[in-house]
């Protein structure tokens, strides 16, 4: 049966009961008494309906602050339905609030900036990433025109031209941003910003690495090919001259081998497929072995000292040996004959460290921040004479990063340098007595 019919049936029954009762009164006490009874009963019903209408109006004016009234008769069904609607509405509001909270959390965590504007570019909302990228403040700038907040000629031209199908590469606040406006609904637009600073830096490093590696490999190849052409063109070349050429070719071949080895080492250190596998590292044996190798490299031209005042550690032996060897080899290469190189392994309150102190040529402070860049050289001509690959300190940095350490550098021109490889205190082996 139709629900509307179910609603009218009780009302019709009540009217029939009133008319029936009035007829009985009329039969018993006369027509006048019956009419008065009927009018009085109808009046009471009307007053009752007006009372419930008044209470319903009060509840509709403040549904949150008032309790839904109880009803009588048909009002029982009406208030029951309103109660169910209110309960469903509260449930929907709770779900909507939950989804809105999730949306806002997602927008706050989003690394890309999102700015919601109306059709005339007035700011309505922005997330924290957009505030960082564009220098906006939601509470301060809401309701202001975005073109008045972002005063950049390229951005203004992008807005004026209205060619939103292509993103804009924008240099703003020392960042490289990819900016695009997306029409949203009829009277709103979304401004999306992506910070491409780091990716641009990585791309530049990759291009520089390829260019520098090609250049570094081209030089020894040119020497080797040149001497091979001489050997082919002059088969009866003087044996002494030929021996000199072969020696230089061997040196250049060794230089290429060292360069390729360092490049492969760097690639391995940066690979996520090459995890750290800590093992016991016996420092005394390692450093004595490194000292023997650099004494051969020095060919008696330098004075060395080695002090071991710290504990053995846990780490990767080959990686740490490569890092420490690079630090000492650099000291040999950049310290003139007769100079002194001191090696110290010690434990401190913040962890063990390997210190290499030399009396070499040194360098000014502006070079320190770039020393660990690939192929960066303070003195390119000098480094070529010493046959450095330009990758040694980059390897040191990545090895220390994998071990949770850092590289400290101090230097002054013509006064020497101090390189300190600092490792965390957690790397110290527990079964070894440590020194202060």
Secondary structure, DSSP 8 states (H G I E B T S, - for coil): --HHHHHHHHHHHHHHHHHHHHHHHHHHH-HHHHHHHHHHHHHHHHHHHHHHHHHHHHHHHTTTTS------THHHHHHHHHHHHHHHHHHHHHHHHHHHHHHHHHHHH-SSEEEEEETT-BEEEE-HHHHHHH---HHHHTTSBHHHHS--HHHHHHHHHT-TTS-EEEEETTEEEEEEEEEETTTEEEEEEEE-HHHHHHHHHHHHHHHHHHHHHHHHHHHHHHHHHHHHH-TT--HHHHHHHHHHHHHHHHHHHHHHHHHHHHHHHH-TTS----EEE-HHHHHHHHHHHHHHHHTT-SEEEEEEES--EEE-HHHHHHHHHHHHHHHHHTS-TT-EEEEEEEEETTEEEEEEEE-S----GGGGGGTTSTT--SSHHHHHHTT--S-HHHHHHHHHHHTT-EEEEEEETTTEEEEEEE--GGGB-TTS----
